[in-house]
Amino acid sequence: MALLGALRRLACSSSELSAAAAPASRAVSTLGSFSTAKFAKNSFDDNSEQPALSGVVPIHGPLTAAWGPTPPPQTISTSVGGHPVVVHNENGSKRVVVTKDLPGTRWLDILTAANCRVEICAHEDFILSQTTIKTLMSEGMRQCHGVIGQLTEDWSDELFAELHNAGGSVYSNYAVGYNNVDVKAATRHGIAVGNTPGVLTETTAELAASLTFAAARRIVEGDRYMRKGQYMGWGPTLMVGQLLQNKTVGIVGAGRIGSAYARMMAEGHKCNILYHDPYQNKFLEDYIADYSKFLESKGETGVTCTKVETVEELLQEADVVSLHCNLSEDTYHLLNEDRLNMMKKDATLINCARGPVIDEVALTNFLQANENFRCGLDVYEDEPNLTPGLDHCENVVIVPHIASASLWTRSGMATLAAANVAARLRNKPVYNKPDILPFVEGPLEAMPEASPSIVNAEQLGLSMMS
Ligand SMILES: O=C(O)C(=O)CO
C-alpha cells in the first residue's frame, strides 16, 4: 500500500494523536526522543493490561447451551454487487460480512449459533478495495450488522460510516494488530472494534526464532546455493555464519510475543536477554532468574534478563535484535539509518512486528554495505511491495507475513473474531481475562458468553464480564 496510506493508518492507530492524518515529518521528528517516549500503552499482541506472562488460569463458563444448538450447515453461492459470496445459515437474522474465508469451522458454528447469516466474500483479489468492501456491506440497501475484516484492509472513517449506516455495531479485525483500523472513527460511529490476542504468541515467537537461525546460519542462502548446483563439496569457509549459543539477544517490546521469543532464546540457546519496553516485565525477569539458578545447579553458566532504558543501548550490545513492539507514532522508523549504524556489523535483526518499524530503504542500503549483517523479515513497509534491491540481498531472509500462520493460531484467530462479533450482536459483555483458551478449546457450550477482546470497550462504555 502507498506510504501515505500506511502513515494515515499509523496515525489512526495511535492514541496519542489528536488529528487523524499525521504528516510524515511529524512522525519522523518524534524519533529522536524515542528512548524517553512512551510506546503505545499495550504490548504488540496484548490489549489487556495484564503482565505479559501472567499465570494461565482457565476460566470456563457454565455448561449451558447459551450459544444455542448448532443447526445443520446450509451453504449457498451467490453474488453481491458482482462479487462472489458464499452464504452460511441463509435465514439467520443478523447479517455478518466476512471479507475473506477463514480457516476452521468453529468460527462459523459460533456465528450460526448466534443466529447470524454469514456472507463470506469469495473474491479472487487478495486485497479488497474500499469500494468492494462497501458494496459487500450495503449494496442494494442491505443491512449489515457486523463485519470480520483483514489487516490488509484500510478500515477508515469511510468504511465505519458505511457500516454504521447499514445498521452495524461491530467490526473485528482478523488479527491482533490493528494499525489498519481507525479506532477513533469506529468509536465515533458507535462501532465496537475487536481483535484476536492470545492465540498468536508461541506461533509468532517460533517464526521469529526460525528467522533468527535461518538468517544467522545462512540457511536460505545455502538452499539457493544447492538448488543452483553450486555445491562442489565441503569447505572450511563455506557459508560460515554466527553461533548464537550464549550470545546477547535484544528484544524491543517485551509483551506476550517478545517474552515467548526471549524464553525460547534463553532456555533453548542460553542467550542473555536485554529488553526495551516502557513496562518492566517482572514475570519474564523472575522466570529467567529461576532458569539461571537451575543452569547453575547443573554446573552451567547462568543467563540474565535485563531491562535497558534506551533502545540505543540495546542496539549497541545485542548480537541479535528482535522487534516485537506495536507500530505507533513512537516506533515508526525506530530502526533508521542512524540506529542501524549503532548495531554490531555482524548482528542479526528480526522483524515480525510491523514493516514501518524499520526504514526499509535504510535497511536495504545497510544490508548491501555490510555483508556479515543478517536480517530476517516477515513484514514490510509497503506490503506486498518490497523496497527495490532488498530481494537481491543475500543476507536477508524474507517471508510473506506468515508469523501467525500455524493452523491452530489461524483457526483460533477466526474463533476469537467470530466470538467478538457474535457476543456484541447479542449484547453480551466483554471478556476481561488474559487467558482466552476457553474460547478456542472445549465444547462451544462452555465458551464464555462474552466478546474476547474489544479494543474500544471503555470508550463505548461496554460492560465487562464480572
Ligand atoms: O495478527 C496480526 O497482527 C498479524 O500480523 C497476523 O500475522
The ligand as a Gaussian input file, in Angstrom:
#p B3LYP/6-31G(d) Opt

LIG

0 1
 O       -2.423000     -10.603000      13.844000
 C       -1.599000      -9.835000      13.359000
 O       -1.461000      -8.674000      13.780000
 C       -0.781000     -10.285000      12.265000
 O        0.130000      -9.611000      11.857000
 C       -1.094000     -11.605000      11.670000
 O        0.069000     -12.294000      11.400000

